[in-house]
Amino acid sequence: MPLDIRLDDLSDPRIAAFLEQHIRDMRAVSPPESKHALDLAGLRRPDIRFWSAWLDGELAGCVALRQLDAHHGELKSMRTAPALRRQGLARSLLLHAMAQARAAGLRRVSLETGSMPFFAPARALYRAHGFVPCGPFADYREDPNSVFMRCDLAD
């Protein structure tokens, strides 16, 4: 069965549990001042679109896109279920979010991820899809625990 990626209203309790685990994982590997993962309330902001990914009726992953301005978006809450990692789901989620960004007329997508070894697979995925290092953006500040990246969509 193919991966079903759908725009989500965050009302399913399975999404809440999935995101709570995401927050717990981020707390376990990132100091409190360097944790930028959004909780359920943060993802319900009007400038954020959230997609859930389902495989055989089970929640497999999620990704969100925050619109920073008319031409700039931020990738948020990218997560794959631990049991399903390294199977290409994150790539599918990333490609979906980037296609949605292009469709919305965005010219650039930026992200913040951790600098720790836990985040190395994510950084490699982003690099493989055109993301390059950049400085802090939006409300972020320099942080040794953060890596900032951007992808220019016109490229």
Backbone hydrogen bonds, N-H to C=O, Kabsch-Sander energy under -0.5 kcal/mol:
donor,donor_aa,acceptor,acceptor_aa,energy
4,D,54,W,-2.9
5,I,3,L,-0.7
6,R,4,D,-0.6
6,R,52,S,-2.8
8,D,50,F,-3.2
15,I,12,D,-1.3
16,A,12,D,-1.3
17,A,13,P,-2.2
18,F,14,R,-2.2
19,L,15,I,-2.8
20,E,16,A,-2.1
21,Q,17,A,-2.0
22,H,18,F,-1.7
23,I,19,L,-2.5
24,R,20,E,-2.4
25,D,21,Q,-2.7
26,M,22,H,-2.4
27,R,23,I,-2.5
28,A,24,R,-1.8
29,V,25,D,-1.2
30,S,26,M,-2.0
34,S,31,P,-2.3
35,K,32,P,-1.1
36,H,34,S,-0.7
43,L,39,D,-1.9
44,R,40,L,-0.7
44,R,41,A,-0.9
45,R,42,G,-1.0
48,I,45,R,-1.7
49,R,65,L,-2.3
51,W,63,V,-3.1
52,S,6,R,-2.4
53,A,61,G,-2.8
54,W,4,D,-2.3
55,L,58,E,-2.7
58,E,55,L,-1.8
60,A,53,A,-3.5
61,G,53,A,-1.4
62,C,79,R,-2.5
63,V,51,W,-2.0
64,A,76,K,-2.7
65,L,49,R,-2.6
66,R,74,E,-3.0
67,Q,47,D,-2.9
68,L,66,R,-0.8
68,L,72,H,-2.3
69,D,72,H,-1.7
72,H,69,D,-0.5
73,G,108,R,-2.6
74,E,66,R,-2.9
75,L,110,S,-2.7
76,K,64,A,-2.7
79,R,62,C,-2.4
79,R,77,S,-0.6
81,A,60,A,-3.1
84,L,81,A,-2.2
85,R,82,P,-1.1
87,Q,84,L,-0.6
92,S,88,G,-1.9
93,L,89,L,-2.6
94,L,90,A,-2.9
95,L,91,R,-2.8
96,H,92,S,-2.2
97,A,93,L,-2.6
98,M,94,L,-2.6
99,A,95,L,-2.2
100,Q,96,H,-2.3
101,A,97,A,-2.2
102,R,98,M,-2.3
103,A,99,A,-2.4
104,A,100,Q,-1.5
105,G,102,R,-1.8
106,L,101,A,-2.4
107,R,71,H,-2.5
108,R,71,H,-1.6
109,V,151,C,-2.2
110,S,73,G,-2.8
111,L,149,M,-2.4
113,T,147,V,-2.5
115,S,145,N,-1.7
119,F,116,M,-1.7
120,A,117,P,-1.8
123,R,119,F,-2.5
124,A,120,A,-2.4
125,L,121,P,-2.2
126,Y,122,A,-2.6
127,R,123,R,-2.5
128,A,124,A,-2.4
129,H,125,L,-0.8
129,H,126,Y,-1.0
130,G,127,R,-1.7
131,F,126,Y,-2.4
132,V,150,R,-2.6
134,C,148,F,-2.3
140,Y,137,F,-2.5
146,S,143,D,-2.0
147,V,113,T,-3.3
149,M,111,L,-2.3
150,R,132,V,-2.4
151,C,109,V,-2.5
153,L,107,R,-2.6
153,L,151,C,-0.7
154,A,107,R,-0.7
155,D,152,D,-1.2
